[in-house]
């Protein structure tokens, strides 16, 4: 899809509300198993029936009573902890100061529509979107208290992620948590298109289960997600094109060795290679902007040739593998800080597509929300 099809999703209005829901949980040996994804594949109308069959075989656990869940997972030596609940998406913000959820990337409307259709057919939110915020000191105290209670579920999944889950049902505690969350502003870390799909479902069928969407809210002050860069490859261009573009913009472009170029990578500098030569480009990034904004907003449009395509790579090795002196320049990007991304979102700006990679993400199947169960539940 071309960039003209990227739009800003609507904003959810505060107060931020994360509500209890009756969780579905796959059996531990199914969580993190690559084959588990097939349970949520076409035909989507059959997904609910598949999960019912799995439940009859003991492969799915269904909580009888709604809860907020404190979910802690450890992957690659990093431990992340967040509240999982049903995010209220029923109200739209008309003023910037009313926003409760902040996207930082645009979405493709057709992709959001497709995801909404899938969720409606499945009758499920298969996985929570990831949100980050800075919780209040009081919220931290409440969560510390939860950690001292009995664990509801504890297991290591097929991908070696370790999970601990506490179900929170005490009415007084839930009220205290709600009070501490109400004035929060959450940044979307992962799941922009699923967030937009929630809003489409709510618009189609307001007043019921679609007023809510599954979310995990991580406190960056206590167990922060790691924010890494997503590197680029520019097809149909060359290092000479990059040098010429930088010169036309008054940017410094310096030839370096590979080790020097990689070492120079920083908030306002990027390193680029065609697989043989390396350069470092000083982007002179303003303090309120990210390097990826300057790359896409200034440097790429100034290229005398190309790019005919842009590739996105989560690792340096993948980016370097795409470099070719005849056809493709690999660009290694610095990661923006979480606070900078938050400020950009607060300013009602969007970063270019695939600008951030928040890690680690929880495995699929730990907590699932059934829209059908909630629609059929007695009021």
C-alpha positions in Angstrom: 0.0 0.0 0.0 1.3 3.5 -0.7 1.8 6.0 2.0 -1.2 8.0 0.9 -3.4 5.3 2.3 -1.9 5.7 5.8 -4.2 7.6 8.2 -4.3 8.5 11.9 -6.7 6.2 13.9 -9.3 8.0 16.0 -8.4 8.8 19.6 -10.1 7.2 22.6 -11.2 9.7 25.2 -10.4 9.5 28.9 -10.7 8.5 31.6 -8.5 5.4 30.8 -10.6 2.4 31.8 -9.3 -1.1 32.0 -12.1 -3.5 33.0 -12.2 -7.1 34.3 -13.1 -9.8 31.8 -13.4 -13.6 32.0 -10.1 -14.8 30.5 -9.4 -17.7 28.2 -6.0 -19.3 28.5 -4.4 -21.9 26.3 -2.7 -24.9 28.0 0.9 -24.1 28.8 2.3 -26.4 26.1 0.2 -24.6 23.5 1.4 -21.2 24.4 4.4 -20.1 22.4 4.0 -23.0 20.0 4.2 -21.8 16.3 1.4 -24.2 15.4 -1.0 -22.4 17.8 -1.4 -19.5 15.4 -3.3 -21.9 13.1 -6.0 -22.1 15.6 -6.8 -18.5 14.8 -6.6 -18.9 11.0 -9.2 -19.3 8.3 -12.0 -20.1 8.3 -12.4 -17.5 11.1 -16.0 -18.5 11.8 -14.7 -21.8 13.0 -12.3 -20.4 15.5 -14.7 -20.4 18.4 -15.7 -24.0 17.7 -12.1 -25.0 17.6 -11.5 -23.5 21.0 -14.5 -25.2 22.3 -13.1 -28.5 21.1 -9.8 -27.7 22.7 -11.6 -26.8 25.9 -13.3 -30.2 25.9 -9.8 -31.8 25.6 -8.4 -29.6 28.4 -6.3 -27.4 26.1 -8.2 -24.2 26.9 -9.1 -22.9 30.4 -12.0 -20.5 30.7 -12.3 -18.4 33.9 -15.7 -18.5 35.4 -15.5 -15.0 36.9 -14.2 -11.7 35.3 -10.9 -10.4 36.5 -8.1 -7.9 35.8 -4.9 -9.9 35.4 -1.5 -8.9 36.4 0.7 -10.8 33.9 4.4 -11.1 34.3 6.6 -12.7 31.6 10.3 -13.2 31.3 12.0 -13.6 27.9 15.7 -13.3 27.1 16.5 -12.2 30.6 14.0 -9.3 30.6 11.0 -9.3 32.9 7.9 -7.4 31.9 4.8 -6.9 34.0 1.5 -5.4 33.0 -2.2 -5.3 33.7 -4.4 -7.1 31.2 -8.0 -6.1 30.9 -10.7 -4.9 28.6 -9.9 -1.4 27.4 -12.9 0.9 27.1 -12.9 2.3 23.5 -16.5 3.5 23.5 -15.7 7.3 23.7 -13.9 9.4 21.1 -11.7 12.4 22.0 -12.5 15.6 20.3 -9.7 17.7 21.9 -6.1 16.7 22.2 -6.2 17.1 26.0 -9.0 14.5 26.2 -6.9 11.7 24.7 -6.4 8.5 26.8 -4.6 6.3 24.2 -1.9 7.7 21.9 -1.0 6.0 18.6 2.4 7.0 17.2 2.1 5.3 13.8 -0.6 5.6 11.1 -2.7 2.7 10.0 -3.9 1.3 6.6 -7.7 1.5 6.7 -8.1 -1.7 4.7 -5.9 -3.7 7.0 -7.8 -2.4 10.1 -11.1 -3.3 8.4 -9.8 -6.8 7.6 -8.7 -7.3 11.3 -12.1 -6.1 12.5 -13.8 -8.6 10.2 -11.7 -11.4 11.5 -12.3 -10.6 15.2 -16.1 -10.3 14.5 -16.1 -13.7 12.8 -14.0 -15.3 15.5 -15.9 -13.6 18.3 -12.5 -13.0 19.9 -9.8 -10.6 20.8 -7.0 -13.2 20.3 -4.2 -11.2 21.9 -3.9 -7.9 23.9 -2.4 -4.8 22.3 0.6 -3.5 24.2 0.3 -0.1 25.9 2.9 1.7 28.0 2.5 4.4 30.5 4.2 5.8 33.6 2.1 4.7 36.6 1.5 6.6 39.7 3.4 5.7 42.9 0.2 4.5 44.4 -0.4 2.2 41.5 3.1 0.8 42.0 2.2 0.1 45.7 -1.0 -1.7 44.7 0.8 -3.9 42.2 3.5 -4.7 44.7 0.7 -5.8 47.0 -0.7 -8.1 44.3 2.7 -9.7 43.8 2.5 -10.8 47.4 -0.7 -12.8 46.9 -1.2 -16.3 45.6 -0.3 -16.7 42.0 -3.2 -18.0 39.8 -1.0 -19.5 37.0 2.7 -20.1 36.6 4.3 -21.9 33.7 7.1 -21.8 31.1 5.7 -21.9 27.5 7.1 -23.6 24.4 9.2 -20.6 23.4 10.8 -20.6 26.9 8.9 -17.5 28.1 8.2 -17.8 31.8 4.8 -16.6 32.9 3.2 -15.7 36.2 -0.4 -14.5 36.4 -2.5 -13.0 39.3 -6.2 -12.7 38.9 -7.5 -9.6 40.6 -11.2 -9.7 41.6 -11.4 -7.9 45.0 -13.9 -5.1 44.4 -12.0 -2.6 46.6 -8.7 -3.2 45.0 -10.3 -3.0 41.5 -11.7 0.4 42.5 -8.4 1.6 43.7 -6.7 0.5 40.5 -9.4 2.2 38.4 -8.8 5.5 40.3 -5.1 5.4 39.7 -5.5 4.7 35.9 -8.2 7.2 35.2 -5.9 10.1 34.4 -3.2 8.0 32.6 -2.3 8.5 29.0 -1.1 5.2 27.4 1.1 5.0 24.3 0.5 2.2 21.9 3.7 0.1 21.9 2.4 -2.7 19.6 -0.9 -3.3 17.9 -1.9 -0.1 16.0 -4.0 -1.9 13.5 -5.7 -4.0 16.1 -6.4 -0.9 18.1 -8.0 0.6 15.0 -9.9 -2.6 14.5 -11.3 -2.3 18.0 -12.6 1.2 17.1 -14.2 -0.1 13.9 -16.0 -3.0 15.8 -17.2 -0.5 18.4 -18.6 1.8 15.7 -20.4 -1.1 14.0 -21.9 -2.5 17.2 -21.9 0.0 20.0 -23.3 -0.7 23.5 -22.0 -4.3 23.8 -18.8 -6.3 24.1 -17.3 -4.3 21.2 -17.2 -1.3 23.4 -14.1 -3.0 24.8 -10.8 -4.3 23.4 -8.2 -6.5 25.0 -5.1 -4.6 26.2 -2.0 -5.1 28.3 -0.8 -1.9 30.1 2.9 -1.9 31.0 4.4 0.5 33.5 7.6 1.8 31.9 8.7 3.1 35.3 8.9 -0.4 36.8 9.4 -3.1 34.2 10.1 -1.2 30.9 9.8 -2.7 27.5 13.0 -2.3 25.4 12.6 0.0 22.4 14.8 -1.0 19.5 15.2 0.4 16.0 13.8 -1.0 12.7 16.5 -0.7 10.1 15.9 0.2 6.4 17.0 -1.0 3.0 16.6 1.4 0.1 16.2 -0.5 -3.2 17.0 1.2 -6.5 19.5 3.7 -5.0 23.2 3.9 -4.3 25.7 5.4 -1.8 26.5 8.1 -4.3 22.8 9.0 -4.4 22.8 9.1 -0.6 25.9 11.4 -0.6 24.3 13.7 -3.1 21.0 13.9 -1.2 22.9 14.7 2.0 25.0 17.4 0.3 21.9 19.0 -1.2 20.4 19.3 2.3 23.5 20.6 3.9 24.0 17.4 5.9 27.5 15.9 6.5 28.1 12.5 4.9 31.5 11.0 5.7 33.1 7.8 4.4 34.1 5.5 7.3 35.1 1.9 7.9 32.4 -0.5 9.0 33.5 -0.5 12.6 33.7 3.3 12.6 30.3 3.7 11.0 28.6 1.4 13.4 30.3 3.1 16.4 29.1 6.5 15.2 25.4 5.5 15.1 23.5 7.8 17.4 20.3 9.8 18.0 21.1 12.2 15.1 23.4 10.0 12.9 22.8 6.9 10.8 25.2 4.5 9.1 24.7 3.2 5.6 26.4 0.7 3.3 26.0 -0.9 -0.1 27.9 -4.0 1.1 31.3 -2.6 0.2 31.6 1.0 1.4 30.2 2.6 4.5 29.1 6.2 5.2 27.9 8.1 8.3 25.2 10.8 7.8 24.8 13.5 10.3 21.1 14.4 10.1 21.1 17.3 12.4 17.9 16.1 14.1 16.0 18.7 16.0 15.5 17.9 19.7 11.7 17.3 19.3 12.1 14.9 16.4 13.4 11.4 15.7 16.1 10.4 13.2 13.5 8.2 11.3 11.4 11.4 10.7 14.3 13.2 9.1 15.3 10.2 7.0 11.8 9.8 5.5 10.8 13.5 5.5 14.0 15.0 4.1 16.7 12.6 3.0 14.7 10.0 1.1 12.7 12.6 -0.9 16.1 14.2 -1.9 17.6 11.0 -3.4 18.3 11.6 -7.1 17.3 8.0 -7.9 14.8 5.8 -6.1 14.1 4.3 -3.8 12.0 1.9 -5.8 11.2 0.1 -2.5 11.9 0.3 1.2 12.6 -2.8 3.2 12.2 -3.0 7.0 14.6 -5.1 9.2 14.5 -5.9 12.9 18.2 -7.0 13.0 21.4 -5.5 11.7 22.3 -8.8 10.1 19.0 -8.8 8.1 19.6 -5.2 7.0 23.2 -5.9 5.9 22.1 -9.0 4.0 20.0 -6.8 1.8 22.9 -4.5 0.8 24.1 -4.7 -2.8 26.5 -2.3 -4.6 24.4 -2.7 -7.8 21.0 -2.1 -6.3 20.4 -1.5 -2.6 21.7 0.6 0.3 21.2 -0.7 3.9 20.6 2.0 6.5 21.2 1.3 10.1 18.9 3.4 12.3 19.2 4.6 15.9 16.3 3.8 18.2 14.3 6.8 19.5 13.7 7.0 23.3 10.3 6.0 24.7 10.0 9.5 26.1 10.6 11.0 22.7 8.0 8.8 21.1 5.6 9.8 23.8 6.3 13.5 23.2 5.8 13.0 19.4 2.4 11.3 20.1 1.5 14.0 22.6 2.2 16.6 19.9 -0.4 14.9 17.6 2.3 13.7 15.2 2.9 10.3 13.7 6.2 8.6 13.1 6.8 6.9 9.7 5.7 3.3 9.3 7.6 0.7 11.2 9.6 3.2 13.2 9.7 1.4 16.6 10.1 -2.2 17.9 9.1 -2.6 21.5 10.4 -5.9 22.9 9.8 -8.5 24.3 6.2 -9.2 23.4 4.2 -11.9 25.3 3.5 -15.2 23.6 0.2 -15.8 21.8 -2.4 -17.6 23.9 -1.6 -16.5 27.4 -4.8 -14.4 27.7 -7.7 -14.3 25.2 -11.0 -12.4 25.4 -14.2 -13.9 24.0 -16.7 -11.4 22.7 -19.4 -14.2 22.4 -19.0 -15.2 26.1 -19.6 -11.6 27.2 -22.5 -11.1 24.8 -24.2 -14.2 26.2 -23.4 -13.4 29.8 -26.4 -12.4 32.0 -26.6 -8.7 32.6 
